[in-house]
Amino acid sequence: MRHRLRGHLFQGRYKAILVKSEAETYFRNVSDYIHLNPARADLIEPGKKLSDFPWSSFPALIGIPRKRPAGLAAERVVCGREHK
């Protein structure tokens, strides 16, 4: 290996599992896990907030709507429903 990196992140195949929007409870649990994981894993630097964590979509969720990436369904994640 070029950088001699090993471990779960660097081995095996990528696997994506579809989370259906109709499964409200499961969708909420997955969303909470994804967005709160940096705090739960103690990855936030002392004196910083979860919204300062650069490797998460959480800052975009709570940030200025016009600056959000087009594919980020913030209304679905924050409000629990599709924006229509």
Gaussian input, Z-matrix of N, CA and C with variables (Angstrom, degrees):
# hf/3-21g

backbone

0 1
 N
 C     1     B1
 C     2     B2     1     A1
 N     3     B3     2     A2     1     D1
 C     4     B4     3     A3     2     D2
 C     5     B5     4     A4     3     D3
 N     6     B6     5     A5     4     D4
 C     7     B7     6     A6     5     D5
 C     8     B8     7     A7     6     D6
 N     9     B9     8     A8     7     D7
 C    10    B10     9     A9     8     D8
 C    11    B11    10    A10     9     D9
 N    12    B12    11    A11    10    D10
 C    13    B13    12    A12    11    D11
 C    14    B14    13    A13    12    D12
 N    15    B15    14    A14    13    D13
 C    16    B16    15    A15    14    D14
 C    17    B17    16    A16    15    D15
 N    18    B18    17    A17    16    D16
 C    19    B19    18    A18    17    D17
 C    20    B20    19    A19    18    D18
 N    21    B21    20    A20    19    D19
 C    22    B22    21    A21    20    D20
 C    23    B23    22    A22    21    D21
 N    24    B24    23    A23    22    D22
 C    25    B25    24    A24    23    D23
 C    26    B26    25    A25    24    D24
 N    27    B27    26    A26    25    D25
 C    28    B28    27    A27    26    D26
 C    29    B29    28    A28    27    D27
 N    30    B30    29    A29    28    D28
 C    31    B31    30    A30    29    D29
 C    32    B32    31    A31    30    D30
 N    33    B33    32    A32    31    D31
 C    34    B34    33    A33    32    D32
 C    35    B35    34    A34    33    D33
 N    36    B36    35    A35    34    D34
 C    37    B37    36    A36    35    D35
 C    38    B38    37    A37    36    D36
 N    39    B39    38    A38    37    D37
 C    40    B40    39    A39    38    D38
 C    41    B41    40    A40    39    D39
 N    42    B42    41    A41    40    D40
 C    43    B43    42    A42    41    D41
 C    44    B44    43    A43    42    D42
 N    45    B45    44    A44    43    D43
 C    46    B46    45    A45    44    D44
 C    47    B47    46    A46    45    D45
 N    48    B48    47    A47    46    D46
 C    49    B49    48    A48    47    D47
 C    50    B50    49    A49    48    D48
 N    51    B51    50    A50    49    D49
 C    52    B52    51    A51    50    D50
 C    53    B53    52    A52    51    D51
 N    54    B54    53    A53    52    D52
 C    55    B55    54    A54    53    D53
 C    56    B56    55    A55    54    D54
 N    57    B57    56    A56    55    D55
 C    58    B58    57    A57    56    D56
 C    59    B59    58    A58    57    D57
 N    60    B60    59    A59    58    D58
 C    61    B61    60    A60    59    D59
 C    62    B62    61    A61    60    D60
 N    63    B63    62    A62    61    D61
 C    64    B64    63    A63    62    D62
 C    65    B65    64    A64    63    D63
 N    66    B66    65    A65    64    D64
 C    67    B67    66    A66    65    D65
 C    68    B68    67    A67    66    D66
 N    69    B69    68    A68    67    D67
 C    70    B70    69    A69    68    D68
 C    71    B71    70    A70    69    D69
 N    72    B72    71    A71    70    D70
 C    73    B73    72    A72    71    D71
 C    74    B74    73    A73    72    D72
 N    75    B75    74    A74    73    D73
 C    76    B76    75    A75    74    D74
 C    77    B77    76    A76    75    D75
 N    78    B78    77    A77    76    D76
 C    79    B79    78    A78    77    D77
 C    80    B80    79    A79    78    D78
 N    81    B81    80    A80    79    D79
 C    82    B82    81    A81    80    D80
 C    83    B83    82    A82    81    D81
 N    84    B84    83    A83    82    D82
 C    85    B85    84    A84    83    D83
 C    86    B86    85    A85    84    D84
 N    87    B87    86    A86    85    D85
 C    88    B88    87    A87    86    D86
 C    89    B89    88    A88    87    D87
 N    90    B90    89    A89    88    D88
 C    91    B91    90    A90    89    D89
 C    92    B92    91    A91    90    D90
 N    93    B93    92    A92    91    D91
 C    94    B94    93    A93    92    D92
 C    95    B95    94    A94    93    D93
 N    96    B96    95    A95    94    D94
 C    97    B97    96    A96    95    D95
 C    98    B98    97    A97    96    D96
 N    99    B99    98    A98    97    D97
 C   100   B100    99    A99    98    D98
 C   101   B101   100   A100    99    D99
 N   102   B102   101   A101   100   D100
 C   103   B103   102   A102   101   D101
 C   104   B104   103   A103   102   D102
 N   105   B105   104   A104   103   D103
 C   106   B106   105   A105   104   D104
 C   107   B107   106   A106   105   D105
 N   108   B108   107   A107   106   D106
 C   109   B109   108   A108   107   D107
 C   110   B110   109   A109   108   D108
 N   111   B111   110   A110   109   D109
 C   112   B112   111   A111   110   D110
 C   113   B113   112   A112   111   D111
 N   114   B114   113   A113   112   D112
 C   115   B115   114   A114   113   D113
 C   116   B116   115   A115   114   D114
 N   117   B117   116   A116   115   D115
 C   118   B118   117   A117   116   D116
 C   119   B119   118   A118   117   D117
 N   120   B120   119   A119   118   D118
 C   121   B121   120   A120   119   D119
 C   122   B122   121   A121   120   D120
 N   123   B123   122   A122   121   D121
 C   124   B124   123   A123   122   D122
 C   125   B125   124   A124   123   D123
 N   126   B126   125   A125   124   D124
 C   127   B127   126   A126   125   D125
 C   128   B128   127   A127   126   D126
 N   129   B129   128   A128   127   D127
 C   130   B130   129   A129   128   D128
 C   131   B131   130   A130   129   D129
 N   132   B132   131   A131   130   D130
 C   133   B133   132   A132   131   D131
 C   134   B134   133   A133   132   D132
 N   135   B135   134   A134   133   D133
 C   136   B136   135   A135   134   D134
 C   137   B137   136   A136   135   D135
 N   138   B138   137   A137   136   D136
 C   139   B139   138   A138   137   D137
 C   140   B140   139   A139   138   D138
 N   141   B141   140   A140   139   D139
 C   142   B142   141   A141   140   D140
 C   143   B143   142   A142   141   D141
 N   144   B144   143   A143   142   D142
 C   145   B145   144   A144   143   D143
 C   146   B146   145   A145   144   D144
 N   147   B147   146   A146   145   D145
 C   148   B148   147   A147   146   D146
 C   149   B149   148   A148   147   D147
 N   150   B150   149   A149   148   D148
 C   151   B151   150   A150   149   D149
 C   152   B152   151   A151   150   D150
 N   153   B153   152   A152   151   D151
 C   154   B154   153   A153   152   D152
 C   155   B155   154   A154   153   D153
 N   156   B156   155   A155   154   D154
 C   157   B157   156   A156   155   D155
 C   158   B158   157   A157   156   D156
 N   159   B159   158   A158   157   D157
 C   160   B160   159   A159   158   D158
 C   161   B161   160   A160   159   D159
 N   162   B162   161   A161   160   D160
 C   163   B163   162   A162   161   D161
 C   164   B164   163   A163   162   D162
 N   165   B165   164   A164   163   D163
 C   166   B166   165   A165   164   D164
 C   167   B167   166   A166   165   D165
 N   168   B168   167   A167   166   D166
 C   169   B169   168   A168   167   D167
 C   170   B170   169   A169   168   D168
 N   171   B171   170   A170   169   D169
 C   172   B172   171   A171   170   D170
 C   173   B173   172   A172   171   D171
 N   174   B174   173   A173   172   D172
 C   175   B175   174   A174   173   D173
 C   176   B176   175   A175   174   D174
 N   177   B177   176   A176   175   D175
 C   178   B178   177   A177   176   D176
 C   179   B179   178   A178   177   D177
 N   180   B180   179   A179   178   D178
 C   181   B181   180   A180   179   D179
 C   182   B182   181   A181   180   D180
 N   183   B183   182   A182   181   D181
 C   184   B184   183   A183   182   D182
 C   185   B185   184   A184   183   D183
 N   186   B186   185   A185   184   D184
 C   187   B187   186   A186   185   D185
 C   188   B188   187   A187   186   D186
 N   189   B189   188   A188   187   D187
 C   190   B190   189   A189   188   D188
 C   191   B191   190   A190   189   D189
 N   192   B192   191   A191   190   D190
 C   193   B193   192   A192   191   D191
 C   194   B194   193   A193   192   D192
 N   195   B195   194   A194   193   D193
 C   196   B196   195   A195   194   D194
 C   197   B197   196   A196   195   D195
 N   198   B198   197   A197   196   D196
 C   199   B199   198   A198   197   D197
 C   200   B200   199   A199   198   D198
 N   201   B201   200   A200   199   D199
 C   202   B202   201   A201   200   D200
 C   203   B203   202   A202   201   D201
 N   204   B204   203   A203   202   D202
 C   205   B205   204   A204   203   D203
 C   206   B206   205   A205   204   D204
 N   207   B207   206   A206   205   D205
 C   208   B208   207   A207   206   D206
 C   209   B209   208   A208   207   D207
 N   210   B210   209   A209   208   D208
 C   211   B211   210   A210   209   D209
 C   212   B212   211   A211   210   D210
 N   213   B213   212   A212   211   D211
 C   214   B214   213   A213   212   D212
 C   215   B215   214   A214   213   D213
 N   216   B216   215   A215   214   D214
 C   217   B217   216   A216   215   D215
 C   218   B218   217   A217   216   D216
 N   219   B219   218   A218   217   D217
 C   220   B220   219   A219   218   D218
 C   221   B221   220   A220   219   D219
 N   222   B222   221   A221   220   D220
 C   223   B223   222   A222   221   D221
 C   224   B224   223   A223   222   D222
 N   225   B225   224   A224   223   D223
 C   226   B226   225   A225   224   D224
 C   227   B227   226   A226   225   D225
 N   228   B228   227   A227   226   D226
 C   229   B229   228   A228   227   D227
 C   230   B230   229   A229   228   D228
 N   231   B231   230   A230   229   D229
 C   232   B232   231   A231   230   D230
 C   233   B233   232   A232   231   D231
 N   234   B234   233   A233   232   D232
 C   235   B235   234   A234   233   D233
 C   236   B236   235   A235   234   D234
 N   237   B237   236   A236   235   D235
 C   238   B238   237   A237   236   D236
 C   239   B239   238   A238   237   D237
 N   240   B240   239   A239   238   D238
 C   241   B241   240   A240   239   D239
 C   242   B242   241   A241   240   D240
 N   243   B243   242   A242   241   D241
 C   244   B244   243   A243   242   D242
 C   245   B245   244   A244   243   D243
 N   246   B246   245   A245   244   D244
 C   247   B247   246   A246   245   D245
 C   248   B248   247   A247   246   D246
 N   249   B249   248   A248   247   D247
 C   250   B250   249   A249   248   D248
 C   251   B251   250   A250   249   D249

   B1=1.4411
   B2=1.5276
   B3=1.2893
   B4=1.4562
   B5=1.5291
   B6=1.3442
   B7=1.4666
   B8=1.5275
   B9=1.3221
   B10=1.4615
   B11=1.5411
   B12=1.3184
   B13=1.4510
   B14=1.5203
   B15=1.3142
   B16=1.4479
   B17=1.5211
   B18=1.2772
   B19=1.4510
   B20=1.5112
   B21=1.3126
   B22=1.4565
   B23=1.5296
   B24=1.3066
   B25=1.4596
   B26=1.5248
   B27=1.3084
   B28=1.4603
   B29=1.5216
   B30=1.2912
   B31=1.4574
   B32=1.5142
   B33=1.2855
   B34=1.4514
   B35=1.5177
   B36=1.3276
   B37=1.4493
   B38=1.5139
   B39=1.2966
   B40=1.4652
   B41=1.5184
   B42=1.3151
   B43=1.4532
   B44=1.5183
   B45=1.2991
   B46=1.4569
   B47=1.5248
   B48=1.2999
   B49=1.4566
   B50=1.5218
   B51=1.3075
   B52=1.4565
   B53=1.5274
   B54=1.3123
   B55=1.4577
   B56=1.5118
   B57=1.3093
   B58=1.4534
   B59=1.5207
   B60=1.3170
   B61=1.4632
   B62=1.5216
   B63=1.3415
   B64=1.4601
   B65=1.5255
   B66=1.3090
   B67=1.4669
   B68=1.5264
   B69=1.3290
   B70=1.4684
   B71=1.5250
   B72=1.3163
   B73=1.4604
   B74=1.5189
   B75=1.3291
   B76=1.4581
   B77=1.5290
   B78=1.3312
   B79=1.4537
   B80=1.5191
   B81=1.3283
   B82=1.4698
   B83=1.5293
   B84=1.3280
   B85=1.4616
   B86=1.5252
   B87=1.3235
   B88=1.4615
   B89=1.5248
   B90=1.3153
   B91=1.4617
   B92=1.5285
   B93=1.3326
   B94=1.4643
   B95=1.5193
   B96=1.3258
   B97=1.4640
   B98=1.5326
   B99=1.3167
   B100=1.4683
   B101=1.5253
   B102=1.3103
   B103=1.4612
   B104=1.5287
   B105=1.3186
   B106=1.4617
   B107=1.5291
   B108=1.3230
   B109=1.4568
   B110=1.5288
   B111=1.3285
   B112=1.4745
   B113=1.5321
   B114=1.3172
   B115=1.4673
   B116=1.5219
   B117=1.3281
   B118=1.4657
   B119=1.5220
   B120=1.3278
   B121=1.4656
   B122=1.5267
   B123=1.3176
   B124=1.4655
   B125=1.5361
   B126=1.3308
   B127=1.4600
   B128=1.5330
   B129=1.3171
   B130=1.4541
   B131=1.5293
   B132=1.3021
   B133=1.4641
   B134=1.5241
   B135=1.3237
   B136=1.4702
   B137=1.5397
   B138=1.3005
   B139=1.4581
   B140=1.5164
   B141=1.3247
   B142=1.4635
   B143=1.5182
   B144=1.3362
   B145=1.4555
   B146=1.5225
   B147=1.3097
   B148=1.4644
   B149=1.5279
   B150=1.3208
   B151=1.4682
   B152=1.5274
   B153=1.3307
   B154=1.4656
   B155=1.5279
   B156=1.3306
   B157=1.4670
   B158=1.5342
   B159=1.3377
   B160=1.4614
   B161=1.5319
   B162=1.3193
   B163=1.4635
   B164=1.5231
   B165=1.3052
   B166=1.4548
   B167=1.5212
   B168=1.3324
   B169=1.4592
   B170=1.5317
   B171=1.3204
   B172=1.4656
   B173=1.5288
   B174=1.3507
   B175=1.4642
   B176=1.5363
   B177=1.3296
   B178=1.4644
   B179=1.5238
   B180=1.3376
   B181=1.4654
   B182=1.5190
   B183=1.3173
   B184=1.4627
   B185=1.5213
   B186=1.3236
   B187=1.4606
   B188=1.5131
   B189=1.2982
   B190=1.4594
   B191=1.5318
   B192=1.3385
   B193=1.4668
   B194=1.5254
   B195=1.3113
   B196=1.4702
   B197=1.5290
   B198=1.3187
   B199=1.4595
   B200=1.5340
   B201=1.3287
   B202=1.4615
   B203=1.5217
   B204=1.3350
   B205=1.4621
   B206=1.5288
   B207=1.3109
   B208=1.4627
   B209=1.5279
   B210=1.3103
   B211=1.4609
   B212=1.5080
   B213=1.3016
   B214=1.4601
   B215=1.5179
   B216=1.3228
   B217=1.4715
   B218=1.5181
   B219=1.3136
   B220=1.4628
   B221=1.5231
   B222=1.3162
   B223=1.4604
   B224=1.5186
   B225=1.3085
   B226=1.4625
   B227=1.5240
   B228=1.3146
   B229=1.4596
   B230=1.5301
   B231=1.3174
   B232=1.4622
   B233=1.5259
   B234=1.3068
   B235=1.4708
   B236=1.5201
   B237=1.3301
   B238=1.4608
   B239=1.5118
   B240=1.3252
   B241=1.4711
   B242=1.5218
   B243=1.3189
   B244=1.4567
   B245=1.5158
   B246=1.3384
   B247=1.4619
   B248=1.5172
   B249=1.3168
   B250=1.4680
   B251=1.4875
   A1=110.24
   A2=114.21
   A3=119.85
   A4=113.09
   A5=116.73
   A6=120.71
   A7=112.98
   A8=116.33
   A9=122.78
   A10=112.35
   A11=115.87
   A12=121.13
   A13=108.81
   A14=116.02
   A15=121.23
   A16=108.77
   A17=114.77
   A18=119.21
   A19=111.58
   A20=115.99
   A21=121.77
   A22=113.06
   A23=117.33
   A24=120.76
   A25=111.83
   A26=117.32
   A27=121.51
   A28=113.92
   A29=118.89
   A30=119.57
   A31=110.71
   A32=115.80
   A33=120.61
   A34=112.39
   A35=114.17
   A36=120.72
   A37=110.86
   A38=114.72
   A39=120.72
   A40=108.43
   A41=117.34
   A42=121.62
   A43=108.71
   A44=116.46
   A45=121.73
   A46=108.80
   A47=116.24
   A48=121.67
   A49=107.67
   A50=116.65
   A51=122.24
   A52=110.24
   A53=116.16
   A54=121.62
   A55=106.53
   A56=116.41
   A57=120.97
   A58=110.59
   A59=115.58
   A60=120.44
   A61=112.42
   A62=117.49
   A63=119.84
   A64=111.68
   A65=117.07
   A66=121.61
   A67=108.42
   A68=116.73
   A69=122.72
   A70=113.49
   A71=117.11
   A72=120.59
   A73=110.82
   A74=116.86
   A75=120.26
   A76=110.65
   A77=117.31
   A78=121.16
   A79=110.91
   A80=117.51
   A81=122.15
   A82=110.47
   A83=117.20
   A84=120.88
   A85=111.87
   A86=116.62
   A87=120.58
   A88=110.47
   A89=117.02
   A90=121.17
   A91=111.27
   A92=116.78
   A93=120.19
   A94=111.19
   A95=116.22
   A96=120.51
   A97=110.80
   A98=115.97
   A99=120.71
   A100=111.30
   A101=116.95
   A102=120.22
   A103=114.07
   A104=118.17
   A105=120.66
   A106=113.20
   A107=117.13
   A108=121.00
   A109=113.87
   A110=121.22
   A111=119.30
   A112=112.69
   A113=117.64
   A114=120.80
   A115=110.73
   A116=116.23
   A117=120.42
   A118=111.54
   A119=117.11
   A120=121.59
   A121=111.79
   A122=116.48
   A123=122.88
   A124=112.02
   A125=115.70
   A126=121.78
   A127=112.69
   A128=116.61
   A129=121.31
   A130=108.69
   A131=116.31
   A132=120.76
   A133=110.47
   A134=117.40
   A135=119.96
   A136=110.84
   A137=115.82
   A138=121.42
   A139=113.75
   A140=117.99
   A141=122.28
   A142=109.89
   A143=116.15
   A144=122.53
   A145=109.17
   A146=115.62
   A147=120.76
   A148=110.31
   A149=117.10
   A150=120.60
   A151=112.54
   A152=118.25
   A153=122.31
   A154=112.27
   A155=117.81
   A156=121.34
   A157=109.20
   A158=117.72
   A159=120.53
   A160=115.56
   A161=119.03
   A162=121.44
   A163=111.48
   A164=117.41
   A165=122.11
   A166=109.72
   A167=116.46
   A168=120.43
   A169=110.81
   A170=117.62
   A171=121.25
   A172=113.00
   A173=119.77
   A174=118.83
   A175=112.98
   A176=117.23
   A177=120.18
   A178=111.08
   A179=116.79
   A180=120.35
   A181=111.60
   A182=116.27
   A183=119.54
   A184=112.72
   A185=116.25
   A186=120.99
   A187=113.87
   A188=115.27
   A189=123.15
   A190=109.59
   A191=117.83
   A192=120.72
   A193=114.84
   A194=118.98
   A195=119.61
   A196=112.71
   A197=117.44
   A198=120.67
   A199=112.66
   A200=117.38
   A201=121.45
   A202=111.00
   A203=117.26
   A204=119.86
   A205=109.59
   A206=116.69
   A207=121.33
   A208=112.59
   A209=119.00
   A210=121.73
   A211=115.10
   A212=118.44
   A213=121.65
   A214=109.67
   A215=116.09
   A216=121.79
   A217=109.26
   A218=116.75
   A219=122.15
   A220=112.32
   A221=118.40
   A222=120.86
   A223=110.20
   A224=116.67
   A225=121.31
   A226=110.54
   A227=117.04
   A228=121.34
   A229=110.90
   A230=117.41
   A231=121.23
   A232=111.79
   A233=117.31
   A234=120.84
   A235=113.42
   A236=116.89
   A237=119.57
   A238=113.86
   A239=117.00
   A240=119.47
   A241=109.56
   A242=114.89
   A243=121.98
   A244=109.69
   A245=116.48
   A246=120.97
   A247=108.01
   A248=117.95
   A249=120.68
   A250=111.20
   D1=143.49
   D2=-175.69
   D3=-61.70
   D4=-48.91
   D5=-176.51
   D6=-104.31
   D7=5.62
   D8=-179.87
   D9=54.88
   D10=38.75
   D11=178.81
   D12=-95.58
   D13=134.88
   D14=-179.87
   D15=-137.06
   D16=167.16
   D17=176.98
   D18=122.43
   D19=177.02
   D20=-173.36
   D21=-56.16
   D22=-40.81
   D23=-178.25
   D24=-64.98
   D25=-32.04
   D26=-172.60
   D27=-104.36
   D28=7.02
   D29=-179.85
   D30=-129.93
   D31=159.94
   D32=177.26
   D33=80.67
   D34=174.28
   D35=-178.71
   D36=-91.72
   D37=151.57
   D38=176.02
   D39=-71.74
   D40=139.58
   D41=179.15
   D42=-132.19
   D43=124.81
   D44=177.96
   D45=-113.36
   D46=136.12
   D47=178.32
   D48=-120.48
   D49=127.78
   D50=179.73
   D51=-70.81
   D52=129.11
   D53=174.87
   D54=-104.78
   D55=108.83
   D56=-176.97
   D57=-72.09
   D58=137.47
   D59=-176.81
   D60=-68.68
   D61=-19.29
   D62=179.95
   D63=-72.98
   D64=-21.14
   D65=-179.60
   D66=-86.26
   D67=77.10
   D68=-172.47
   D69=-52.79
   D70=-52.65
   D71=-176.00
   D72=-63.02
   D73=-45.24
   D74=-179.11
   D75=-65.43
   D76=-42.80
   D77=178.69
   D78=-58.98
   D79=-45.11
   D80=179.75
   D81=-63.35
   D82=-42.78
   D83=179.43
   D84=-63.40
   D85=-43.12
   D86=178.90
   D87=-65.96
   D88=-43.77
   D89=179.25
   D90=-61.84
   D91=-45.53
   D92=178.05
   D93=-61.54
   D94=-42.56
   D95=179.59
   D96=-59.95
   D97=-47.55
   D98=-177.86
   D99=-62.50
   D100=-47.03
   D101=-172.94
   D102=-82.16
   D103=-26.20
   D104=-179.51
   D105=-97.62
   D106=-8.95
   D107=-176.52
   D108=-56.42
   D109=-42.11
   D110=178.45
   D111=-58.30
   D112=-37.85
   D113=178.51
   D114=-71.92
   D115=-43.22
   D116=-179.85
   D117=-65.71
   D118=-32.17
   D119=179.79
   D120=-86.41
   D121=5.02
   D122=178.42
   D123=59.09
   D124=43.02
   D125=179.85
   D126=-95.50
   D127=-6.21
   D128=-178.99
   D129=-82.80
   D130=128.84
   D131=-179.92
   D132=-66.01
   D133=147.32
   D134=178.01
   D135=-55.52
   D136=136.75
   D137=-179.81
   D138=84.66
   D139=-5.57
   D140=179.36
   D141=-102.53
   D142=165.97
   D143=178.45
   D144=-113.88
   D145=164.50
   D146=177.29
   D147=-57.67
   D148=-34.46
   D149=179.92
   D150=-68.46
   D151=-12.57
   D152=177.24
   D153=-90.65
   D154=-9.66
   D155=-176.18
   D156=-69.67
   D157=119.68
   D158=-171.76
   D159=-76.51
   D160=-16.87
   D161=-173.87
   D162=-103.70
   D163=35.92
   D164=-178.45
   D165=-140.27
   D166=154.61
   D167=175.27
   D168=-86.80
   D169=-3.19
   D170=-179.41
   D171=-55.67
   D172=-46.42
   D173=178.09
   D174=-58.20
   D175=-35.16
   D176=178.48
   D177=-70.84
   D178=-33.26
   D179=178.88
   D180=-63.63
   D181=-40.69
   D182=-176.13
   D183=-96.18
   D184=-2.39
   D185=-176.95
   D186=-86.13
   D187=-163.45
   D188=-177.84
   D189=-69.03
   D190=122.41
   D191=-175.76
   D192=-54.23
   D193=-39.62
   D194=-177.12
   D195=-70.71
   D196=-13.85
   D197=179.47
   D198=-97.09
   D199=0.54
   D200=179.46
   D201=-72.99
   D202=147.08
   D203=173.13
   D204=-61.30
   D205=146.32
   D206=-175.54
   D207=-58.90
   D208=-34.38
   D209=-176.89
   D210=-84.32
   D211=0.50
   D212=-178.34
   D213=-88.86
   D214=108.91
   D215=-178.41
   D216=-85.32
   D217=73.34
   D218=-174.31
   D219=-61.21
   D220=-39.80
   D221=-179.24
   D222=-61.55
   D223=-38.12
   D224=-179.57
   D225=-66.13
   D226=-39.88
   D227=-176.90
   D228=-78.38
   D229=-47.40
   D230=-174.75
   D231=-77.13
   D232=-46.57
   D233=-174.54
   D234=-92.98
   D235=-15.69
   D236=-179.35
   D237=82.55
   D238=14.94
   D239=179.03
   D240=-150.14
   D241=161.06
   D242=178.15
   D243=-73.21
   D244=143.19
   D245=173.66
   D246=-83.07
   D247=130.01
   D248=-178.67
   D249=-122.64

